[in-house]
Amino acid sequence: MPSVVMLPQAEWEGIKDLLNEVKDTLQTKSAEEVNSQWIESAEARKMLGVSAKTWQDYRDKRVIPFSQFGRKIYVRRADIEAFMEKHYISAKQ
Protein backbone atom coordinates (compact mmCIF):
# COMPACT_ATOMS: atom_id res chain seq x y z
CA MET A 1 0.00 0.00 0.00
CA PRO A 2 1.50 3.41 -0.99
CA SER A 3 2.18 5.88 1.78
CA VAL A 4 1.24 9.55 1.71
CA VAL A 5 3.57 12.33 2.85
CA MET A 6 2.19 15.73 3.77
CA LEU A 7 4.40 18.82 3.55
CA PRO A 8 3.75 22.48 4.27
CA GLN A 9 3.21 24.47 1.05
CA ALA A 10 6.38 26.55 1.56
CA GLU A 11 8.52 23.43 1.95
CA TRP A 12 6.98 21.88 -1.18
CA GLU A 13 7.70 25.07 -3.16
CA GLY A 14 11.32 24.97 -1.95
CA ILE A 15 11.68 21.37 -3.13
CA LYS A 16 10.18 22.25 -6.53
CA ASP A 17 12.57 25.21 -6.92
CA LEU A 18 15.54 23.02 -6.01
CA LEU A 19 14.50 20.36 -8.53
CA ASN A 20 14.17 23.01 -11.25
CA GLU A 21 17.68 24.28 -10.44
CA VAL A 22 19.06 20.74 -10.68
CA LYS A 23 17.28 20.23 -14.01
CA ASP A 24 18.69 23.50 -15.41
CA THR A 25 22.19 22.63 -14.20
CA LEU A 26 22.04 19.21 -15.84
CA GLN A 27 20.82 20.66 -19.13
CA THR A 28 23.58 23.29 -19.14
CA LYS A 29 26.23 20.71 -18.27
CA SER A 30 24.98 18.42 -21.04
CA ALA A 31 25.21 21.24 -23.62
CA GLU A 32 28.73 22.12 -22.45
CA GLU A 33 29.84 18.49 -22.74
CA VAL A 34 28.51 18.27 -26.30
CA ASN A 35 30.33 21.46 -27.29
CA SER A 36 33.61 20.31 -25.79
CA GLN A 37 33.48 17.03 -27.74
CA TRP A 38 36.29 16.33 -30.15
CA ILE A 39 35.11 15.26 -33.60
CA GLU A 40 37.04 13.83 -36.52
CA SER A 41 37.88 15.72 -39.67
CA ALA A 42 35.20 14.05 -41.80
CA GLU A 43 32.41 15.03 -39.41
CA ALA A 44 33.74 18.60 -39.24
CA ARG A 45 33.67 18.82 -43.04
CA LYS A 46 30.07 17.57 -43.05
CA MET A 47 29.04 20.15 -40.45
CA LEU A 48 30.59 22.92 -42.54
CA GLY A 49 29.53 21.48 -45.88
CA VAL A 50 32.97 21.98 -47.42
CA SER A 51 35.17 19.86 -49.64
CA ALA A 52 38.34 18.12 -48.50
CA LYS A 53 40.39 20.79 -50.31
CA THR A 54 38.57 23.66 -48.59
CA TRP A 55 38.96 21.90 -45.24
CA GLN A 56 42.69 21.52 -45.90
CA ASP A 57 42.86 25.22 -46.79
CA TYR A 58 41.13 26.16 -43.50
CA ARG A 59 43.67 24.10 -41.58
CA ASP A 60 46.64 25.53 -43.51
CA LYS A 61 45.45 29.08 -42.78
CA ARG A 62 44.56 28.15 -39.15
CA VAL A 63 40.99 29.37 -39.68
CA ILE A 64 39.64 26.81 -37.20
CA PRO A 65 41.73 25.40 -34.31
CA PHE A 66 42.46 21.67 -34.51
CA SER A 67 44.61 18.92 -33.04
CA GLN A 68 46.56 16.37 -35.01
CA PHE A 69 47.79 12.99 -33.84
CA GLY A 70 49.73 11.31 -36.60
CA ARG A 71 47.44 11.54 -39.59
CA LYS A 72 44.24 12.00 -37.58
CA ILE A 73 42.73 15.50 -37.30
CA TYR A 74 40.34 16.42 -34.47
CA VAL A 75 38.31 19.58 -33.94
CA ARG A 76 36.13 20.72 -31.06
CA ARG A 77 32.47 20.93 -31.96
CA ALA A 78 32.32 24.33 -30.19
CA ASP A 79 35.06 25.70 -32.48
CA ILE A 80 33.10 24.65 -35.58
CA GLU A 81 29.93 26.25 -34.23
CA ALA A 82 31.80 29.44 -33.27
CA PHE A 83 33.19 29.64 -36.82
CA MET A 84 29.68 29.24 -38.23
CA GLU A 85 28.29 31.93 -35.88
CA LYS A 86 31.10 34.30 -36.83
CA HIS A 87 30.17 33.92 -40.50
CA TYR A 88 26.43 34.13 -39.97
CA ILE A 89 24.62 36.38 -42.42
CA SER A 90 21.20 37.51 -41.20
CA ALA A 91 18.19 37.92 -43.46
CA LYS A 92 17.03 41.35 -44.57
CA GLN A 93 13.97 42.61 -42.76
C-alpha positions in Angstrom: 0.0 0.0 0.0 1.5 3.4 -1.0 2.2 5.9 1.8 1.2 9.6 1.7 3.6 12.3 2.9 2.2 15.7 3.8 4.4 18.8 3.6 3.7 22.5 4.3 3.2 24.5 1.1 6.4 26.5 1.6 8.5 23.4 2.0 7.0 21.9 -1.2 7.7 25.1 -3.2 11.3 25.0 -2.0 11.7 21.4 -3.1 10.2 22.3 -6.5 12.6 25.2 -6.9 15.5 23.0 -6.0 14.5 20.4 -8.5 14.2 23.0 -11.2 17.7 24.3 -10.4 19.1 20.7 -10.7 17.3 20.2 -14.0 18.7 23.5 -15.4 22.2 22.6 -14.2 22.0 19.2 -15.8 20.8 20.7 -19.1 23.6 23.3 -19.1 26.2 20.7 -18.3 25.0 18.4 -21.0 25.2 21.2 -23.6 28.7 22.1 -22.4 29.8 18.5 -22.7 28.5 18.3 -26.3 30.3 21.5 -27.3 33.6 20.3 -25.8 33.5 17.0 -27.7 36.3 16.3 -30.2 35.1 15.3 -33.6 37.0 13.8 -36.5 37.9 15.7 -39.7 35.2 14.1 -41.8 32.4 15.0 -39.4 33.7 18.6 -39.2 33.7 18.8 -43.0 30.1 17.6 -43.0 29.0 20.2 -40.5 30.6 22.9 -42.5 29.5 21.5 -45.9 33.0 22.0 -47.4 35.2 19.9 -49.6 38.3 18.1 -48.5 40.4 20.8 -50.3 38.6 23.7 -48.6 39.0 21.9 -45.2 42.7 21.5 -45.9 42.9 25.2 -46.8 41.1 26.2 -43.5 43.7 24.1 -41.6 46.6 25.5 -43.5 45.4 29.1 -42.8 44.6 28.1 -39.2 41.0 29.4 -39.7 39.6 26.8 -37.2 41.7 25.4 -34.3 42.5 21.7 -34.5 44.6 18.9 -33.0 46.6 16.4 -35.0 47.8 13.0 -33.8 49.7 11.3 -36.6 47.4 11.5 -39.6 44.2 12.0 -37.6 42.7 15.5 -37.3 40.3 16.4 -34.5 38.3 19.6 -33.9 36.1 20.7 -31.1 32.5 20.9 -32.0 32.3 24.3 -30.2 35.1 25.7 -32.5 33.1 24.7 -35.6 29.9 26.2 -34.2 31.8 29.4 -33.3 33.2 29.6 -36.8 29.7 29.2 -38.2 28.3 31.9 -35.9 31.1 34.3 -36.8 30.2 33.9 -40.5 26.4 34.1 -40.0 24.6 36.4 -42.4 21.2 37.5 -41.2 18.2 37.9 -43.5 17.0 41.4 -44.6 14.0 42.6 -42.8 
